[in-house]
Each structure stands twice: as C-alpha cells, then as structure tokens.
Amino acid sequence: VNLKKPCPFWNDNSHCGIRDCAVKPCPSDEVPDGIRSGSHKYSEEANSLAEECEEAKRLGAVDGSLSKETQQAVLQWTQHDDSSDSFCEADDIYSPDAEYVDLLLNPERYTGYKGPDAWKIWNSIYEENCFKPQSVKRPLASGRGDDGGHTFYKWLKGVCVEKRAFYKLISGLHASINIHLSARYLLQDTWSEKKWGPNVTEFQQRFDEVITRGEGPRRLKNLYFLYLIELRALSKVLPFFERPGFQLYTGNKSHDSEMKNFLLEILHLAKSFPLHFDENSFFAGNKKEAAKLKEEFRLHFKNISKIMDCVGCFKCRLWGKLQTQGLGTALKILFSENLIEKIPESGPSYGFQLTRQEIVALFNAFGRISTSVRELENFRNILRNMR
C-alpha cells in the first residue's frame, strides 16, 4: 500500500494524521530484501500535540513491521500481476513510497478519526460520486429538508437499477465500517492495559431506528446487499482459482498447496448457496446505452477509490483503500463472467486476470463484511439483554 499519496481533490493537511503525526522509516535491517520500500512507524516524539490529536495518532498509527513468517513469504512471492480494466485506482507497487503492511498487526478499529475531516470524505463520496443531483438532500445530511428523506427516496426509486445499486453498495460499505468501529471501540485506556470492545451507545447513534429517524435499518439492509454482491463474486471467480497453475506463493510449497485448498473450500462453500444476486439484470438494456452506463459506473467507483487518499488517519486510509479495492474487484469479477468462463484450464489467463493486490483485497474485504454481519448479531444480543 502507498499511504503517502497526496489527496487529488483538495489540499488536505488539516488533520494530525498527515501533518503533525509524522512518520519515520523502519530501520533498514527490519525490512526484508524482497520489499522495495521502507516500512515505517509513527513518531512518538510529538509530545506537544493537542490531546485529541495525540489520541488519534496513537490509535491510528500503522504498525509497519512484519512477522517473521511474512518476511520469509515476501521473499518468495512471484510477481504475476497484470494490468486490466479496473474499477479501482490501485497503488503502484513499484513506487518508492509503496510498502507491505501486515494486516494482522493493524486491525481495523476506532482510531479517534472523526469530526469535519471524516465527514468531508463521506460527503464527497455521496454527493459527488453516487449519481445524485445536488438538489436532492440525503437524509440526516447537513442542510437536509424536513421531509424525513421523502424527496431523496423518491429520487432513488426513480433512477435505474444500476444507479440504485451503486448507492446501496456505498451505503453498505459505510455501514460495515461503522459497525467495525463500534465493535472494536477503545473502552479503557490506562497505563496498565487497553481494553477494546463493543460500544452500544456508538452503535445506536448510527443504527437505532428512532435516533436515526428510520435510516439505521435502511443502512443495515444495504450492508446485507453488499454482503450478497461480494458473496456472488466469490462464487463466480472459482474457475480462475481452480486452475492447476494458480499458486498463492506463500514461500513454502506445501503451505502453498494447503492454502489453495482452504481457498477453494471457501469458494465452493460460497457457490453452494442459492442465487445470491442476479447481476445479469445490470446493464441489460440497449447495448450502446448499457456500455456507456457501465463505464460511468466504473469511473464513479474509481473516483471513490481515489478519495481514500484524502483520509487523514493512516490506519483508516489503509482499511478504506483495502475495502474499496475489494468491492471494486468484486464488481470487476461480476462484469467479467464471459471472460472467466473462457479461461483455459492450463496456461495463462489472458482475457481475465487478478493482481495479487486485488486477490488480497477481495478476500480481506469480504472478511470485513462477514465480520460486520457477525458483530451485528452480537449487538442484537447485547441490546436484547439490556431490555
């Protein structure tokens, strides 16, 4: 990942995660030979920062180290990436600023990144990239009317199924991220220990039907819609991974085989479910119009992936980039069904290709949404016991 790319849409130096919470390179002897760029850790020397900024730095810092097992695996990885029509603005892995990050050492959770900066990110995504006219206000957005979202949902109902689905996917992704932050909230921070766990109040503020004026349940429905879309993509991409020549390159041949078996087991399980979502209804009209709409759809999503470089908190940026790329990869799969069906059993797959980064993003993003669904059930049980 490249966490140092500048925001392409506005000069964003307002948040401590970028300007004051400086980063320094990881010592060179900690970086495996196979990695081109240096890892980094957050500086702990900025003692004069404001309290909230200090908290955001500590909670949002990215641990740039790698486990010993990962270091060995990186040395053995074989480059098999290939450029193809993509829904995301992927990071250039050859950039001097690109670095490997161990996701297990950087769990997604509450970081203290909130307020106007975080709002600006989501507002830009919804207002400028969801095909929505400026005159139609989102429910609970600033400057919204007093009609409880009636105008917005009337507009949404009137647009084509593709544009409606696009909004629901973004809303589902937003809901999923909010569930993660509510489920892994910093409940206690003392010199002896940090305690992370579910924050029911935070969850209710985002999803309670009364507090959100009916929006919460809609957001959760969109989360399930996103889950079904990505599940469908996993079932569709099975032939790509089933080929004998496909390897995961973990650095250990027996481990490669074991990991591939686990991977195929997950994909076969996804395929064993009934129809998750019929993407064939997408772009099904006039061919010329359908092709134009599909390209608009792709460019809008690509724009959202670029907005992730404007996120001020590095850890939030890391997981935002990963989850948008995961969803973008799922969309790429769903709209490449004909190419996937033509993949030969042996030899290279020229028509359809997934880069290593797309594969990592696809499965980790689905893991995040699966976690959201599980945590949602946990919150339901907590709230049930509170009554």
C-alpha positions in Angstrom: 0.0 0.0 0.0 1.1 3.6 -0.6 -0.1 5.7 2.4 1.8 8.8 1.2 -0.1 9.6 -2.0 -1.4 13.2 -1.8 -5.2 13.8 -1.9 -6.0 14.5 -5.6 -9.1 16.6 -4.9 -8.2 19.1 -2.2 -5.3 20.3 -0.1 -5.8 18.1 3.0 -3.2 19.0 5.6 -5.8 19.8 8.3 -5.6 16.6 10.3 -2.8 15.5 12.5 -2.7 12.1 10.9 -1.0 13.6 7.9 0.8 16.8 9.1 1.8 16.6 12.7 1.7 12.9 13.4 4.8 12.4 11.3 6.1 9.1 10.2 9.7 7.8 10.1 11.1 4.8 8.1 11.5 1.5 9.8 15.2 0.6 10.4 16.6 -0.9 7.2 17.6 -4.2 9.0 13.9 -4.8 9.7 12.9 -4.7 6.1 13.0 -7.9 4.1 15.2 -7.9 1.0 12.1 -8.5 -1.2 10.5 -5.3 -0.3 11.5 -2.3 -2.3 10.3 0.5 0.0 10.9 1.0 3.7 8.3 0.3 6.3 7.5 3.0 8.8 6.3 3.5 12.3 4.6 6.6 13.7 6.9 9.0 15.5 6.4 9.1 19.3 8.2 12.3 19.7 5.5 14.9 19.1 4.6 15.5 22.7 3.3 19.0 22.2 0.2 17.9 20.2 -3.3 18.6 21.3 -4.9 15.8 23.3 -7.3 14.6 20.6 -4.6 14.8 18.0 -2.3 12.7 20.3 -5.0 10.1 20.8 -5.7 9.9 17.0 -2.0 9.4 16.3 -1.7 6.6 18.9 -4.8 4.8 17.9 -4.5 5.3 14.2 -0.8 4.5 13.8 0.1 1.9 11.3 2.4 -0.8 12.6 4.9 -1.1 9.7 6.6 -4.2 10.9 6.1 -7.7 9.5 6.0 -11.0 11.3 9.0 -13.4 10.6 6.7 -15.8 8.7 5.5 -12.9 6.5 9.1 -11.7 5.8 10.0 -15.2 4.6 6.9 -15.4 2.4 7.5 -12.0 0.8 11.0 -13.1 -0.3 9.4 -16.0 -2.2 6.5 -14.2 -3.8 6.4 -14.4 -7.5 5.3 -11.4 -9.4 2.3 -12.3 -11.5 0.3 -9.0 -11.7 -1.2 -7.9 -14.9 -3.0 -4.7 -15.9 -6.6 -4.9 -16.9 -9.8 -2.9 -16.9 -10.3 -2.0 -13.3 -12.9 -0.4 -11.0 -10.2 1.0 -8.7 -7.2 3.3 -8.7 -4.7 0.7 -7.5 -1.4 1.7 -5.8 1.7 1.3 -7.9 3.6 -1.4 -6.0 6.9 -0.2 -7.6 6.6 3.3 -6.2 9.4 4.1 -3.7 6.6 5.0 -1.2 4.8 1.7 -1.5 5.3 -0.7 1.4 4.0 -4.0 2.7 1.7 -3.9 5.7 0.8 -6.9 7.9 -3.0 -6.5 8.3 -2.9 -8.8 11.4 -0.8 -6.2 13.2 -3.1 -3.4 12.1 -6.6 -4.4 13.0 -9.4 -2.1 11.9 -10.9 -0.4 14.9 -11.8 3.0 16.4 -8.8 5.4 16.0 -10.2 8.8 17.1 -10.5 10.0 13.5 -13.8 11.8 13.4 -15.4 15.2 13.0 -15.3 17.5 10.0 -12.4 15.8 8.2 -14.1 12.3 8.3 -17.5 13.9 7.4 -15.8 15.6 4.4 -14.7 12.2 3.0 -18.1 10.6 3.1 -19.9 13.7 2.0 -17.7 13.9 -1.1 -18.4 10.2 -1.8 -22.2 10.5 -1.5 -22.7 14.0 -3.0 -20.3 13.8 -6.0 -20.0 10.1 -6.8 -23.4 8.5 -6.3 -25.0 9.9 -9.4 -27.0 12.2 -7.1 -28.1 15.7 -8.0 -27.1 18.4 -5.5 -30.7 19.5 -5.1 -31.6 16.1 -3.6 -30.5 16.1 0.1 -29.6 12.8 1.8 -31.5 12.0 5.0 -29.6 13.2 8.1 -27.1 15.2 5.9 -26.3 18.8 6.7 -28.8 21.2 5.2 -31.4 18.4 4.6 -35.0 19.3 4.4 -37.7 18.4 6.9 -39.4 15.7 4.8 -37.6 12.8 6.5 -35.8 11.8 3.3 -39.0 11.6 1.3 -37.5 13.6 -1.6 -34.3 11.5 -1.6 -36.0 8.1 -1.6 -38.5 9.3 -4.3 -35.4 10.3 -6.4 -33.7 7.0 -5.6 -36.8 5.0 -6.6 -36.9 6.8 -9.9 -33.3 6.0 -11.1 -32.3 2.9 -13.0 -31.4 -0.3 -11.1 -27.7 0.2 -11.6 -27.5 3.7 -10.0 -29.8 2.5 -7.2 -27.5 -0.4 -6.6 -24.4 1.8 -6.6 -25.8 4.0 -3.8 -26.8 0.9 -1.8 -23.3 -0.6 -2.1 -21.6 2.6 -0.9 -24.1 2.9 2.0 -23.5 -0.8 2.8 -19.7 -0.2 2.9 -20.2 2.9 5.2 -22.4 0.8 7.5 -19.9 -2.0 7.6 -17.1 0.3 8.6 -19.2 2.0 11.3 -20.0 -1.4 12.7 -16.3 -2.3 12.9 -15.6 1.0 14.7 -18.5 0.4 17.2 -17.5 -3.2 17.8 -13.8 -2.5 18.4 -14.1 0.7 20.4 -11.5 1.8 22.9 -13.4 1.3 26.2 -10.5 1.7 28.6 -7.0 3.3 28.2 -4.8 3.1 31.2 -1.1 2.7 31.8 -1.6 -1.0 32.6 -3.9 -2.0 29.7 -6.0 -1.0 26.7 -9.4 -2.6 26.5 -11.3 -2.8 23.2 -14.9 -4.0 22.8 -18.4 -3.2 21.7 -19.7 0.4 22.3 -23.5 0.1 22.3 -24.1 3.8 22.5 -21.9 4.4 19.4 -23.8 1.6 17.6 -27.2 3.1 18.5 -26.2 6.6 17.3 -25.5 5.1 13.9 -28.2 2.5 13.5 -31.0 2.9 16.1 -34.3 3.4 14.2 -35.6 6.2 16.4 -32.3 8.1 16.8 -31.6 7.9 13.0 -35.2 8.7 12.1 -35.6 5.4 10.3 -32.3 5.5 8.5 -30.5 2.9 10.6 -32.5 -0.2 9.3 -32.0 1.0 5.7 -28.3 1.2 6.3 -28.2 -2.4 7.6 -30.3 -3.6 4.7 -27.6 -2.1 2.4 -24.9 -3.9 4.4 -26.6 -7.3 3.6 -27.0 -6.2 -0.1 -23.2 -5.6 -0.2 -22.6 -8.9 1.5 -24.6 -10.7 -1.2 -22.8 -8.9 -4.0 -19.4 -9.9 -2.7 -20.5 -13.4 -2.0 -21.8 -13.7 -5.6 -18.4 -12.5 -6.9 -16.6 -15.2 -4.9 -18.8 -17.9 -6.4 -18.2 -16.6 -9.9 -14.4 -16.4 -9.7 -14.0 -20.1 -8.7 -12.7 -21.2 -12.2 -9.8 -18.6 -12.0 -8.5 -20.1 -8.8 -9.3 -23.8 -9.7 -6.7 -23.9 -12.4 -3.7 -26.2 -11.6 -1.3 -23.4 -12.5 -2.6 -20.9 -10.0 -0.5 -20.6 -6.9 -0.7 -18.3 -3.9 3.1 -18.0 -3.4 3.3 -18.1 0.4 7.0 -19.0 0.2 6.5 -22.7 1.1 5.4 -25.3 -1.4 3.5 -27.5 1.0 2.0 -24.4 2.5 1.0 -23.1 -1.0 -1.0 -26.3 -1.6 -2.6 -26.2 1.8 -3.7 -22.5 1.4 -5.0 -23.1 -2.0 -7.2 -26.0 -0.7 -8.5 -23.7 2.0 -9.2 -21.0 -0.6 -11.1 -23.4 -2.9 -13.1 -24.7 0.1 -14.3 -21.2 0.8 -15.2 -20.6 -2.8 -17.1 -23.9 -3.2 -19.0 -23.1 0.0 -20.0 -19.7 -1.5 -21.1 -21.4 -4.7 -23.2 -24.0 -2.8 -25.6 -21.3 -1.6 -28.7 -20.4 -3.7 -28.5 -17.5 -6.1 -27.2 -14.5 -4.1 -27.8 -11.8 -6.6 -28.6 -11.7 -10.3 -26.1 -9.3 -11.8 -27.4 -10.2 -15.3 -30.1 -7.5 -14.7 -27.3 -4.9 -14.7 -26.7 -3.1 -18.0 -29.2 -5.3 -19.8 -30.9 -2.7 -22.0 -29.7 -1.1 -25.3 -26.1 -2.2 -25.8 -24.8 1.2 -26.6 -26.5 2.8 -23.6 -25.6 -0.1 -21.4 -21.9 0.2 -22.3 -22.0 3.9 -21.6 -23.7 3.4 -18.2 -21.2 0.6 -17.3 -18.3 3.0 -18.0 -19.9 5.7 -15.9 -20.4 3.2 -13.1 -16.7 2.2 -13.3 -15.4 5.7 -13.3 -17.6 6.8 -10.4 -16.2 3.9 -8.3 -12.7 4.6 -9.5 -13.1 8.2 -8.2 -14.2 6.9 -4.8 -11.0 4.7 -4.6 -9.0 7.9 -5.2 -10.8 9.8 -2.4 -9.3 7.2 0.0 -6.0 9.0 -0.4 -7.7 12.0 1.3 -8.3 10.2 4.6 -6.3 11.8 7.3 -5.8 8.8 9.6 -3.3 6.4 8.1 -4.9 3.3 9.6 -8.4 4.4 8.4 -6.8 5.1 5.0 -5.3 1.6 4.9 -8.6 -0.1 5.6 -10.6 2.3 3.4 -8.3 1.6 0.4 -8.4 -2.2 1.0 -12.2 -2.3 1.3 -12.9 -0.1 -1.7 -10.5 -2.2 -3.8 -12.1 -5.4 -2.5 -15.5 -4.2 -3.7 -14.1 -2.9 -6.9 -12.5 -6.3 -7.5 -15.9 -8.0 -6.8 -17.5 -5.7 -9.4 -14.8 -6.5 -11.9 -15.5 -10.2 -11.4 -19.3 -9.8 -11.8 -18.9 -7.9 -15.1 -16.3 -10.3 -16.5 -18.4 -13.5 -16.3 -17.9 -14.3 -20.0 -14.2 -13.9 -19.8 -14.0 -16.1 -16.7 -15.9 -18.9 -18.4 -13.4 -18.9 -21.3 -10.3 -19.2 -19.0 -8.3 -22.3 -20.2 -7.6 -25.0 -17.6 -3.9 -24.6 -18.2 -1.7 -21.7 -19.3 -2.1 -18.0 -18.7 -5.5 -16.3 -18.4 -5.2 -13.5 -20.9 -8.8 -12.4 -21.0 -9.3 -12.1 -17.2 -6.6 -11.5 -14.6 -6.5 -10.6 -11.0 -3.4 -9.0 -9.5 -2.0 -10.2 -6.2 -3.3 -7.0 -4.6 -6.8 -7.5 -6.0 -6.8 -11.0 -4.6 -5.7 -9.9 -1.1 -8.3 -7.0 -1.2 -11.1 -9.3 -2.4 -10.8 -11.8 0.5 -10.0 -9.3 3.2 -12.8 -7.0 2.2 -15.3 -10.0 2.3 -13.8 -10.9 5.7 -14.6 -7.4 6.9 -18.2 -7.6 5.8 -18.6 -11.1 7.2 -17.3 -9.7 10.5 -19.8 -6.9 10.3 -22.7 -9.4 9.9 -21.4 -11.4 12.9 -20.9 -8.3 15.1 -24.4 -7.1 14.2 -25.8 -10.3 15.7 -23.6 -9.6 18.8 -25.1 -6.1 19.2 -28.6 -7.5 18.8 -27.9 -9.9 21.6 -26.5 -7.2 23.9 -29.5 -4.9 23.2 -31.9 -7.8 23.8 -30.3 -8.5 27.2 -30.4 -4.7 28.1 -34.2 -4.6 27.8 
